[in-house]
Each structure stands twice: as C-alpha cells, then as structure tokens.
C-alpha cells in the first residue's frame, strides 16, 4: 500500500498582488497544498519563510526590491523552489539554482498541478516530507568590510548604530564615524538578524541596541534618539514604527 503524502505547505513571493491572488485561487481547491503565507516584499518574505519553514515556495524572479535569484541563498536549504515568471530568458539559470520547476505566466491549473507533482517527488526522494523541523535561521555575520580606495576597514556589526542610504550609497554609522558599504539596505535587511536591526525608515536600518530614547511622533510615527556621539535623531515610517512598537510592546 502506497504511503499517503502529507499536505504541502506553500508560500508565495511576488511583488504583484494580483499574481498572488490568482495563484492562491488556483491552489485553494487542491487538497494537497496549503498556502501558509505570501508577501510582495522579498525581504519580508525571507523572514517569514525562515520562520514558517514551508515545503514549497512559489517565487517570482523579476521584482523591484530583490530578484528571486537574490533571495535564494537566504531560504532554508530543504525548501523546494518553483519559479513563476513572465519571461522565458531565466529558465536555464533557474534550473542551475536547483529549482524544481519553472512556470511561465500565465499558466493554467493543469500546468500548476504538474509542478506540484514534481515537488512531491523531490521531497519524497529526499525523505524530508516526514522529517519537517522548525529550524531557526542563523545570523552568523559579525564583521562587515568597508573598502575606501586602497584601504579596507573591518567593522564590527555590533559597533554600527545605524545604516543610512544616501545618494545610492549605504553608510554604516558607528559612535563617531561613517563607513561606506557596497550593498543595499534591502540586502542588509535580509541578511541581518531582525531582532537587532530593523528597517525603521526607507533610508534607515537601525540597531535597536543603540537606541537611547524613543519619542512619539505625529501621524503614528516614532522618533528615536541614538546613543552615538551626535545623539542622532531618526524619524520612522509608519511601518517602521509598527515594527519597533511590536518588538518592544510600546
């Protein structure tokens, strides 16, 4: 007697809400798949996927914040990937990234079912379907490298009070110095522990361990005063205020 395969837990990443809603409608009648989350933000998706540990991620490729290829290194190793995209040109690269399947938008339910069968086979072959574990994401990075001409500086992550994006460059501010880094706030947000660094504003990623004071601001926003030598004041976005309030029960 063939062993019954457990229901697949799926997560959807696509920066277009209509695409997420359409895929959710296609999956809703299926008894073999449960959608446990979705996001239009790749950085938010990385956090949720590592927390929820889905078996399967439907992943768009061309997204404004980060591409689907950019976020793969930050996903759980055991998570199966099915790319969903409107372009054929990434197919070879997708399979080089060990994707189980590549769905070209718009795809019908029959094509979607074939992808799900491939995922079931891949999981069954690896034995993971019966060995799901809640694995906490690891954040091992504690040193960042700042290149300034012929000089290279090694900066301790714990010494950075906040990151600021300005004119296309990200600067990490310590107690009294700013270091340029060849990265983006989006990638830093995805790589760093969200318990330590939060996206407080579109242009700021702040280290909560270096907050000296928090003041309520207009429109539901917050103002933080950092404990650096300048007592830098940073006002939040509405979303940034919500994150800080939720983390510290403000």
N, C-alpha and C positions, 0 to 999 in steps of 0.2 A: 504494500500500500504506500503510495507516494505521500511524503510528509507535506503538510499544508504550510505554505509560505506565509509568514506574518505580514501584516499590512505595512506598506512602505510609508515612512514619514518624509514628507516633501516640503521644501522651502523654495520660494520663487524670488529671484532677483531680476528686476527690470526697471529702468528709470521712467518707463511709460506706464502710468496707472491703467489705461485701457487694456494693455497687453497682459498685465497681471490679472485683471478681472476676467478677461477672455479665457486664460489658461485655467483659472480657478473654476470657471463654468464647465470647461471640458473635463476637468478632473473630478468634479463633485459627484457625478453618477457612478464613479468607479469604486468598487468595494476594496480594491487592492491598494489604494493610495489615500492617505490623509494629509491634507495641506496644513502644516502646523505654524506657518508664518510666511510673510512676504515683506519686501522692502524695495523702495525706489532708490534708496541710498546704499551704495556698495559698502561704505564704511560702517553704517549701522547694521547692514546685513552680516558683515564679518562677525561682529559682536554677538548677534542673535544666533547665528549658525553655530558658533562655538559653544554657546550656552545650551541650545536646544538639541544639538547633535542629530540633525536629520540624516536619513539614509541617502537621500537624493536631493540635489539642488538643480533646479532649472535656472540656468544662468545666461543672461543676455551678454553680448560681447561689447557692442558699441554704446557706451554710457559716458555721460559728460564728466562725472566725478572721477571714476576709475574705470578701466576696461575690465571685462570679465577675466581676461588673462592676468591682469594685475592682482586680482584678489585671490586667485587660486592658491598661492603659497601660504595664505593665512587661514585656509579652511582645514578642517580635520582630514587627516590622511584617508580615513575609511569612507568619507562621503563620496558618493558617486556623482559625477557631473554630466548633465545633459545641456548642451548649449542650445540656446534659442536665439536666432538672429535673422535679420532680413538680408544679409549679404552672404554670398557663396564663397567669397575670397578667403575666409578664415578657416575653411574646413580642414586643410592639412595641418595647420597649426593647432587646431582644436584637438585632433587625434594625437598629435605629438604631446599634448598636455594630458593624455590618458583619459580623455572624455569618452563616456560610454556611447554617446550618440550626438548627432548634430541636426537639429530641427530647423529647417528653413521656413521662416514666416512668409505667408500664413500657412500653417499646417493643420490638417484635419485630425479628427479624433482617431481614425484608424492608424495614421502615422504616429500619433502620440502613444497609442497602445503598443506599437512595435518597440518604441523606445523604452517603455516601462518593462516589457518582457526582457529586453537586453539588460536592464538594470537588475532585475530579479535574478537573472542567470549569473551576472557578475558578482552579486552579493552572495548567492548560494555557493558559487565556486570558491569564494574566499572564506566562507564559513561565518561571516560577520552577522548574518541575519539573526542568528540565535545567540550572539555574543555582544549585544549592544551595551556600551558602558558610557556613563556620564563622565567625560574626560574634560577637566578644566583646561582652558587654554593656557599655554606657558608664555610668559613675557620675560625672556632672558636678556634682553638688550639693556646694558647699563652704561655703555660708552658710545658716544657719537663722535664722528670725525668731521672736523671743520677745516676745509682747505682754503688757504688765503695766500694766493701767489705761490711762492716756493716754500711756504711754511704750512705745516699740518699740525693742528691742535686736537688733542684728545680731551673731550669734555664729558665729565660725569653727568649722566642723566639726572641724578638726584640734585645736582647743583643748578639745574636750569629752573628758573622761576616761571617762565612762560615763553612760548614760541609766538612770534608775530610775523605775519606775512605782509610784506611791503614792497610794492613795485616789482612783483614777480619773484622775490627772494624771501626765504624763510630765515629769520634770525632767532637764535636761542639766547635768551637773556639770563645771565647769572646775576649775582648780587650787584655787580658794578660793570659788567662787560657784555657786549653782544657778539655772538658768533654766527656767521652765515653758514647755512647748510644747503646742500644740493638735493633738495627734496621738496615735497609739498605738505601742507597741513593735512590734506586728506590721507596721504600715506602715513604720516606720523600718527594720526588718529587711529588708523587701522593697526599700526604696529605696537603702540604703547598701551600699557595697562589702563583701562578706563577708570579704575579706582584711583589712579594717581593723576592722570592727565585728562581733562575734559575740554570739549570744544565749547568754549564759553561765548564765542562770537565768530562770525565768518572769518575774521582775521586773527583770532587768538585761540591758542591752546594753552590752558593754564595748569600749573602744578598745584593741586589742592593743598599740598603740604607746606606751601609757601604763602598761603593766604593769611594776612594779618587781621583783616576786618571785612565784614560784609554789610552793605547798606542797601535798604530797599530803594528802588529807583522808580521812575514813572513808567506807566504802561505795563506793570507786572514784571519789569526788568530788575536786575540787581547791579550794584556797583561793588566791585571788590577792590580792596587796597592790598597790594602785595607787600611782602616784608623785605624787598630789596632796598638798596641804599637810597633810591629815589621815591620809595613808597608809591610805586606806580599804581594809578587808578585805571581800572578797566571796566567798562560797562558791558553788560551782557546783551545777547539777543534774547528774544522770548524763549526760544528753545534751550539756549544755554542756561537761562535762569531756572527752567524746569528741571534740567539735569542736576544742577547744584542743589536745588531745594529737595529733590527726591533723594539724593545721595546722603544729605545731612539732616533730613527731616526738618527743613527750615519753615 
